[in-house]
Amino acid sequence: MNRNRLHTNTTPTVLFVDMNSFFASCEQQVNFWLRGRPVGVCVYTGRQGCVISPSIEAKQRGVKTGMRLDDAMVICPDLVPVETHPARYREFHVKLIAVLRTFCDDVLPKSIDEAVLDLTNYQLTYPDPKQVAYAIKRAIREKVGDYLRCSIGIALNAFLAKLASDIQKPDGLTLITPDTLDGILRTLRLTDLPGIGQRMADRLQKHNINTPIDLRYAAPEHLKAVCQSVIGWRWHIRLNFGGEVDLDTQEQYKSMSAMRTISTDQRNTPDKLNELLMSLCLTLERRMVKHGFFCQDLSFSCRYHSGQAYQCEIRLQPPKQDGPELFDLIQQRISAFQERHPRQLVLNTQIRSMSVVVFHFVPAEQVPLNLFEDTSRKDKLRQTLHELKAKFGTEKLIRANELSDDPVYRDVIGFGNINDL
């Protein structure tokens, strides 16, 4: 008997919808020639490109997400590389969420290709969640795209529903109940659970938690001690049918980051490296303006092919939001470093990636006024600029420092949280 059971409600009412090979399927939806062919969506389609979304057909041939394009072509010689179209995927995402909201109001987008439906308050309307899942699949094919497929998991909370959606792909439907959960967990490793990586698995195993079953039946106090944080209590909640953790839509930002891997052409051209750095800063500006934040701390880092790295952190007084100002501060710190180490060029030909992180946020209305400089007009202008970009498109109104014949910073979408799509 599981003494960790949190409540008596044992009716699976949470559906997790996971679109299969979403980016690639969107490309196949709009281009009939790609249907039935192995497709690999890439940010760059050169030999050094990376497959960010293989189609279902490509996955069946062994192509995996994150694989280098030249390696993927060895495994699947007839793979069709397709350059990414983020605006297209956003359009399909909006259509998808609109369709899901015709079934219930309690829809929580989890990423560009995932969403949670909570039918807890709709049990009289939908007594059989499996029939709802089949209806969702039909609606997606009819109203979003006939070539789009999804796997749906049904369980008592979002975490277990996500786990269920991973069991059968593509186009799967899996129901987890209190009676079937243990049997499913016995077939899995710790790293098969969403959110558990190898480092967390190693930590759990050091404390004799070797399997998902061990994790489920461990005492919450023990899990909290092992994980050294509240995450242990959350694992207890998730595996014992609590749902309030996963369906919490209130998110407090601790940091925002922008990062790019650098191509051979970019690393050999100093102007392009500076342009890329400016683009990262402008991306963070857009996100902070959207959420009404100013940052008090800034971090810049570079990684090199040698395995070495450069990093600096800058305390911002007063807090800042302006992208060009962030860029200037980073450049000043780089220049100071190179004056002390003239033989160590930070933005050199061996750079592999660069990232900018902002953190320690302050709401815009709490930023203190500057006694020596009135920045209110500049702040208002920045906000207006991004409102116009959001309304009419990012290319309709741009600053002079955003002009370029060959932009080095391409629009991309990750698979994480969708707040900044």
VEXDREN-2710 file (C-alpha; in Angstrom, 1 decimal):
% VEXDREN-2710
k/r/px/py/pz
1/MET/0.0/0.0/0.0
2/ASN/1.3/3.5/-0.9
3/ARG/1.1/5.6/2.2
4/ASN/2.2/8.6/0.3
5/ARG/-1.2/9.0/-1.5
6/LEU/-2.1/12.6/-1.2
7/HIS/-5.8/12.6/-1.9
8/THR/-8.7/10.3/-2.8
9/ASN/-9.4/11.7/-6.2
10/THR/-8.3/9.0/-8.6
11/THR/-10.0/10.1/-11.8
12/PRO/-7.5/11.1/-14.6
13/THR/-8.6/14.5/-15.7
14/VAL/-5.4/16.1/-17.0
15/LEU/-4.4/15.8/-20.7
16/PHE/-0.9/16.5/-22.0
17/VAL/-0.8/17.2/-25.7
18/ASP/2.7/16.8/-27.3
19/MET/2.9/17.6/-31.0
20/ASN/5.1/15.1/-32.9
21/SER/8.2/16.5/-34.7
22/PHE/6.4/19.8/-34.7
23/PHE/8.7/22.1/-36.7
24/ALA/9.3/19.4/-39.4
25/SER/5.6/18.6/-39.5
26/CYS/4.7/22.3/-40.0
27/GLU/7.1/22.4/-43.0
28/GLN/5.5/19.2/-44.4
29/GLN/2.1/20.7/-43.8
30/VAL/2.8/23.7/-46.0
31/ASN/5.0/21.9/-48.6
32/PHE/3.4/18.7/-50.0
33/TRP/6.7/17.7/-51.7
34/LEU/8.2/17.1/-48.2
35/ARG/5.4/14.8/-47.0
36/GLY/6.6/11.2/-46.6
37/ARG/10.2/12.3/-46.9
38/PRO/12.8/12.4/-44.1
39/VAL/13.1/16.1/-43.2
40/GLY/15.6/17.9/-40.9
41/VAL/14.8/21.4/-39.8
42/CYS/18.0/23.4/-39.2
43/VAL/18.8/27.0/-38.2
44/TYR/21.6/26.8/-40.8
45/THR/21.6/24.2/-43.6
46/GLY/25.4/24.1/-44.1
47/ARG/27.5/21.1/-43.2
48/GLN/28.1/22.5/-39.7
49/GLY/24.4/23.0/-39.2
50/CYS/22.4/21.2/-36.5
51/VAL/19.1/19.3/-36.9
52/ILE/16.7/20.9/-34.4
53/SER/13.6/19.0/-35.5
54/PRO/13.8/15.8/-37.5
55/SER/10.5/14.6/-39.1
56/ILE/8.8/11.4/-38.0
57/GLU/10.2/9.8/-41.2
58/ALA/13.8/11.0/-40.3
59/LYS/13.5/9.7/-36.7
60/GLN/12.5/6.3/-38.0
61/ARG/15.8/6.4/-40.0
62/GLY/17.9/7.2/-36.9
63/VAL/18.2/10.9/-37.1
64/LYS/18.0/12.6/-33.7
65/THR/17.3/16.1/-32.4
66/GLY/20.6/17.9/-31.9
67/MET/22.6/15.8/-34.4
68/ARG/25.0/17.6/-36.7
69/LEU/23.7/17.8/-40.2
70/ASP/26.7/16.1/-41.8
71/ASP/26.3/13.2/-39.4
72/ALA/22.6/13.0/-40.1
73/MET/23.3/12.8/-43.8
74/VAL/25.6/9.8/-43.3
75/ILE/22.8/8.0/-41.4
76/CYS/20.1/9.1/-43.8
77/PRO/21.5/10.2/-47.2
78/ASP/18.2/11.3/-48.6
79/LEU/17.5/13.6/-45.7
80/VAL/16.0/16.9/-46.9
81/PRO/17.5/19.9/-44.9
82/VAL/15.0/22.7/-44.4
83/GLU/15.8/26.1/-43.0
84/THR/13.7/27.0/-39.9
85/HIS/10.7/29.4/-40.2
86/PRO/9.9/30.5/-36.7
87/ALA/7.0/32.8/-37.7
88/ARG/5.3/29.8/-39.3
89/TYR/5.6/27.7/-36.2
90/ARG/4.2/30.5/-34.0
91/GLU/1.2/30.7/-36.4
92/PHE/0.6/27.0/-36.0
93/HIS/1.0/27.2/-32.2
94/VAL/-1.6/29.9/-32.0
95/LYS/-4.0/27.8/-34.1
96/LEU/-3.3/24.8/-31.9
97/ILE/-4.0/26.6/-28.6
98/ALA/-7.2/28.1/-30.1
99/VAL/-8.4/24.6/-31.0
100/LEU/-7.6/23.2/-27.5
101/ARG/-9.5/26.1/-25.9
102/THR/-12.7/25.0/-27.7
103/PHE/-12.7/22.0/-25.4
104/CYS/-12.1/23.8/-22.1
105/ASP/-10.9/27.1/-20.8
106/ASP/-8.2/25.5/-18.5
107/VAL/-5.5/25.3/-21.2
108/LEU/-1.9/26.0/-20.2
109/PRO/0.7/26.1/-23.1
110/LYS/3.9/24.6/-21.8
111/SER/6.1/25.2/-24.9
112/ILE/5.8/25.8/-28.6
113/ASP/4.6/22.2/-29.2
114/GLU/3.1/21.2/-25.8
115/ALA/0.0/22.1/-23.8
116/VAL/-1.9/20.9/-20.8
117/LEU/-5.7/20.7/-20.5
118/ASP/-7.2/20.4/-17.1
119/LEU/-10.7/18.8/-17.3
120/THR/-11.2/18.6/-13.5
121/ASN/-14.0/21.1/-13.7
122/TYR/-15.5/19.5/-16.8
123/GLN/-16.1/15.9/-15.7
124/LEU/-19.9/16.1/-16.3
125/THR/-19.3/17.4/-19.8
126/TYR/-16.4/14.9/-20.5
127/PRO/-17.0/11.7/-18.5
128/ASP/-14.4/9.8/-20.7
129/PRO/-11.1/11.7/-21.1
130/LYS/-10.0/9.2/-23.8
131/GLN/-12.8/10.2/-26.0
132/VAL/-11.8/13.8/-25.5
133/ALA/-8.3/12.9/-26.6
134/TYR/-9.5/11.3/-29.8
135/ALA/-11.7/14.3/-30.5
136/ILE/-8.6/16.6/-30.0
137/LYS/-6.6/14.6/-32.5
138/ARG/-9.4/14.9/-35.0
139/ALA/-9.8/18.6/-34.4
140/ILE/-6.1/19.2/-34.9
141/ARG/-6.1/17.4/-38.2
142/GLU/-9.2/19.2/-39.4
143/LYS/-8.5/22.8/-38.1
144/VAL/-4.8/23.1/-37.7
145/GLY/-3.2/20.8/-40.3
146/ASP/-4.0/17.4/-41.7
147/TYR/-0.4/16.3/-41.6
148/LEU/0.1/17.2/-37.9
149/ARG/0.1/14.4/-35.4
150/CYS/0.3/14.5/-31.6
151/SER/0.7/12.1/-28.7
152/ILE/-1.6/12.6/-25.7
153/GLY/-1.1/11.5/-22.2
154/ILE/-3.9/11.3/-19.6
155/ALA/-3.3/11.2/-15.9
156/LEU/-4.1/12.8/-12.5
157/ASN/-1.5/15.6/-12.9
158/ALA/0.5/17.3/-15.6
159/PHE/3.7/15.6/-14.8
160/LEU/2.3/12.1/-15.1
161/ALA/0.3/13.1/-18.2
162/LYS/3.6/14.3/-19.7
163/LEU/5.2/11.0/-18.8
164/ALA/2.2/9.2/-20.5
165/SER/2.6/11.3/-23.7
166/ASP/6.2/10.1/-24.0
167/ILE/5.3/6.4/-23.9
168/GLN/3.8/6.0/-27.3
169/LYS/5.1/8.1/-30.3
170/PRO/4.1/9.1/-32.8
171/ASP/0.3/9.7/-32.7
172/GLY/0.0/7.9/-29.3
173/LEU/-2.6/7.9/-26.6
174/THR/-1.7/6.6/-23.1
175/LEU/-3.7/6.6/-19.9
176/ILE/-2.0/6.4/-16.5
177/THR/-4.2/5.5/-13.5
178/PRO/-3.3/4.7/-9.9
179/ASP/-3.6/1.0/-10.8
180/THR/-1.2/1.2/-13.8
181/LEU/1.4/3.7/-12.6
182/ASP/3.6/1.3/-10.7
183/GLY/3.7/-1.1/-13.7
184/ILE/4.8/1.8/-16.0
185/LEU/7.4/3.1/-13.6
186/ARG/9.0/-0.4/-13.4
187/THR/9.8/-0.2/-17.1
188/LEU/11.6/3.1/-16.8
189/ARG/15.0/4.5/-15.6
190/LEU/15.3/7.6/-13.4
191/THR/16.4/9.6/-16.4
192/ASP/13.3/8.6/-18.3
193/LEU/11.3/10.8/-16.0
194/PRO/10.7/14.4/-17.3
195/GLY/13.1/16.8/-15.6
196/ILE/15.6/14.2/-14.2
197/GLY/19.0/14.4/-15.8
198/GLN/22.0/12.3/-15.2
199/ARG/23.4/14.5/-12.4
200/MET/20.2/14.3/-10.5
201/ALA/19.9/10.6/-11.1
202/ASP/23.5/10.1/-9.7
203/ARG/22.6/12.1/-6.6
204/LEU/19.5/10.0/-6.0
205/GLN/21.3/6.8/-6.5
206/LYS/23.9/7.7/-3.9
207/HIS/21.0/7.7/-1.4
208/ASN/19.6/4.3/-2.6
209/ILE/17.0/5.8/-4.8
210/ASN/17.8/3.7/-7.9
211/THR/14.5/3.5/-9.8
212/PRO/11.3/5.5/-10.4
213/ILE/9.6/3.1/-8.0
214/ASP/12.1/4.0/-5.3
215/LEU/11.5/7.6/-6.0
216/ARG/7.7/7.3/-5.7
217/TYR/7.7/5.5/-2.4
218/ALA/10.5/7.5/-0.7
219/ALA/9.4/9.7/2.2
220/PRO/9.1/13.4/1.2
221/GLU/11.4/14.4/4.1
222/HIS/14.0/12.1/2.7
223/LEU/13.6/13.4/-0.8
224/LYS/13.9/17.0/0.4
225/ALA/17.1/16.1/2.2
226/VAL/18.6/14.3/-0.7
227/CYS/17.8/17.0/-3.2
228/GLN/18.7/19.8/-0.7
229/SER/15.8/21.8/-1.9
230/VAL/12.0/21.9/-2.2
231/ILE/12.4/20.0/-5.5
232/GLY/12.3/16.8/-3.4
233/TRP/8.9/17.6/-2.0
234/ARG/7.8/18.4/-5.6
235/TRP/8.8/14.9/-6.8
236/HIS/6.7/13.5/-4.0
237/ILE/3.8/15.5/-5.1
238/ARG/4.2/14.6/-8.8
239/LEU/4.5/10.9/-8.3
240/ASN/1.7/10.6/-5.8
241/PHE/-1.1/12.4/-7.8
242/GLY/-0.8/15.9/-6.6
243/GLY/-1.3/18.5/-9.3
244/GLU/-1.0/21.9/-7.9
245/VAL/2.7/22.2/-8.6
246/ASP/2.6/21.5/-12.3
247/LEU/-0.4/23.6/-13.1
248/ASP/0.8/26.7/-11.4
249/THR/0.8/29.4/-14.1
250/GLN/2.5/32.1/-12.0
251/GLU/6.1/32.3/-12.9
252/GLN/8.7/34.5/-11.3
253/TYR/11.6/35.3/-13.5
254/LYS/15.0/34.9/-11.9
255/SER/17.1/35.5/-15.1
256/MET/16.8/35.8/-18.8
257/SER/19.5/34.7/-21.3
258/ALA/20.3/34.9/-25.0
259/MET/22.9/32.6/-26.4
260/ARG/24.2/31.7/-29.9
261/THR/26.6/29.1/-31.3
262/ILE/28.9/30.9/-33.8
263/SER/29.5/29.8/-37.4
264/THR/32.9/29.7/-39.0
265/ASP/32.1/32.7/-41.1
266/GLN/31.0/34.8/-38.1
267/ARG/34.1/33.9/-36.0
268/ASN/36.4/35.0/-38.7
269/THR/34.8/38.5/-39.0
270/PRO/35.1/40.8/-35.9
271/ASP/32.3/43.1/-37.1
272/LYS/29.9/40.1/-37.2
273/LEU/30.9/39.1/-33.7
274/ASN/30.1/42.6/-32.5
275/GLU/26.8/42.6/-34.4
276/LEU/25.9/39.3/-32.8
277/LEU/26.7/40.6/-29.4
278/MET/24.5/43.6/-30.0
279/SER/21.7/41.4/-31.2
280/LEU/21.8/39.3/-28.0
281/CYS/21.6/42.5/-26.0
282/LEU/18.6/43.8/-28.0
283/THR/16.9/40.4/-27.6
284/LEU/17.1/40.7/-23.8
285/GLU/15.9/44.3/-24.0
286/ARG/12.8/43.2/-25.9
287/ARG/12.1/40.5/-23.2
288/MET/12.6/42.9/-20.3
289/VAL/10.4/45.6/-22.0
290/LYS/7.7/42.9/-22.5
291/HIS/7.7/41.9/-18.9
292/GLY/8.3/45.4/-17.4
293/PHE/11.7/44.6/-15.9
294/PHE/15.0/46.4/-15.5
295/CYS/18.0/44.3/-14.5
296/GLN/20.5/45.0/-11.8
297/ASP/23.1/42.4/-12.9
298/LEU/24.6/41.4/-16.3
299/SER/26.8/38.5/-17.2
300/PHE/28.6/37.9/-20.5
301/SER/30.4/34.7/-21.4
302/CYS/32.2/33.1/-24.3
303/ARG/33.3/29.5/-24.9
304/TYR/36.1/28.5/-27.2
305/HIS/36.9/25.3/-29.1
306/SER/39.8/24.7/-26.8
307/GLY/37.4/24.2/-23.9
308/GLN/38.4/27.4/-22.2
309/ALA/35.9/30.1/-21.4
310/TYR/35.7/33.9/-20.6
311/GLN/33.1/35.3/-18.3
312/CYS/32.5/38.6/-16.6
313/GLU/29.7/39.9/-14.4
314/ILE/28.7/43.5/-14.2
315/ARG/26.7/45.2/-11.4
316/LEU/24.3/47.8/-12.8
317/GLN/23.6/51.0/-10.9
318/PRO/21.1/52.2/-11.7
319/PRO/19.2/49.2/-13.1
320/LYS/19.2/49.0/-16.9
321/GLN/16.9/47.8/-19.7
322/ASP/18.5/49.4/-22.8
323/GLY/20.2/46.9/-25.2
324/PRO/22.9/49.3/-26.6
325/GLU/23.8/50.3/-23.0
326/LEU/24.3/46.6/-22.1
327/PHE/26.4/46.2/-25.2
328/ASP/28.6/49.2/-24.3
329/LEU/29.1/47.9/-20.8
330/ILE/30.2/44.5/-22.0
331/GLN/32.6/46.1/-24.5
332/GLN/34.1/48.3/-21.8
333/ARG/34.7/45.2/-19.7
334/ILE/36.2/43.3/-22.6
335/SER/38.5/46.3/-23.4
336/ALA/39.7/46.5/-19.8
337/PHE/40.5/42.8/-19.8
338/GLN/42.4/43.0/-23.0
339/GLU/44.5/46.0/-21.7
340/ARG/45.6/43.8/-18.8
341/HIS/46.0/40.7/-21.1
342/PRO/47.0/42.1/-24.6
343/ARG/47.7/38.7/-26.0
344/GLN/44.3/37.2/-25.0
345/LEU/41.7/38.5/-27.5
346/VAL/38.2/37.7/-26.2
347/LEU/36.3/37.8/-29.5
348/ASN/38.8/35.7/-31.5
349/THR/38.7/33.1/-34.3
350/GLN/38.4/30.2/-31.8
351/ILE/35.1/31.3/-30.2
352/ARG/32.4/28.7/-30.3
353/SER/29.5/30.4/-28.5
354/MET/28.6/33.6/-26.7
355/SER/25.8/34.3/-24.2
356/VAL/24.4/37.3/-22.3
357/VAL/22.4/36.8/-19.1
358/VAL/20.5/39.5/-17.1
359/PHE/19.2/38.9/-13.6
360/HIS/18.1/40.4/-10.3
361/PHE/15.1/42.2/-11.8
362/VAL/13.3/45.3/-10.6
363/PRO/9.8/46.2/-11.8
364/ALA/9.9/49.3/-14.1
365/GLU/7.8/51.3/-11.7
366/GLN/10.3/50.7/-8.9
367/VAL/13.4/51.9/-10.7
368/PRO/14.7/55.0/-8.9
369/LEU/14.9/58.3/-10.9
370/ASN/18.3/59.5/-11.9
371/LEU/19.2/62.8/-10.3
372/PHE/21.6/63.8/-13.0
373/GLU/19.9/62.5/-16.1
374/ASP/16.2/62.2/-17.0
375/THR/15.8/58.8/-18.7
376/SER/12.0/58.7/-18.6
377/ARG/11.6/59.9/-22.2
378/LYS/14.1/57.3/-23.4
379/ASP/12.4/54.6/-21.5
380/LYS/9.0/55.5/-22.9
381/LEU/10.4/55.6/-26.4
382/ARG/11.9/52.2/-26.0
383/GLN/8.6/50.8/-24.8
384/THR/6.7/52.4/-27.7
385/LEU/9.2/51.0/-30.1
386/HIS/8.6/47.4/-29.0
387/GLU/4.8/47.9/-28.9
388/LEU/4.9/49.0/-32.5
389/LYS/7.2/46.0/-33.4
390/ALA/4.8/43.6/-31.7
391/LYS/1.8/45.1/-33.5
392/PHE/3.2/45.6/-37.0
393/GLY/6.2/43.2/-37.2
394/THR/9.8/43.4/-36.0
395/GLU/11.1/44.4/-39.5
396/LYS/8.7/47.4/-39.9
397/LEU/10.5/49.7/-37.5
398/ILE/14.1/49.2/-36.5
399/ARG/17.0/51.2/-35.0
400/ALA/20.0/52.2/-37.0
401/ASN/22.2/49.8/-35.1
402/GLU/19.9/47.0/-36.2
403/LEU/20.5/47.6/-39.9
404/SER/22.6/45.0/-41.7
405/ASP/22.9/43.6/-45.2
406/ASP/23.4/40.1/-43.8
407/PRO/21.9/39.7/-40.3
408/VAL/23.9/37.3/-38.2
409/TYR/21.2/36.8/-35.5
410/ARG/18.4/34.7/-36.9
411/ASP/15.0/34.3/-35.3
412/VAL/14.7/31.0/-33.6
413/ILE/12.4/29.3/-31.2
414/GLY/13.4/26.9/-28.4
415/PHE/11.4/24.1/-27.0
416/GLY/11.2/25.5/-23.5
417/ASN/8.8/28.0/-22.0
418/ILE/6.8/30.1/-24.4
419/ASN/6.7/33.3/-22.5
420/ASP/9.2/34.9/-24.9
421/LEU/8.0/33.6/-28.2
END
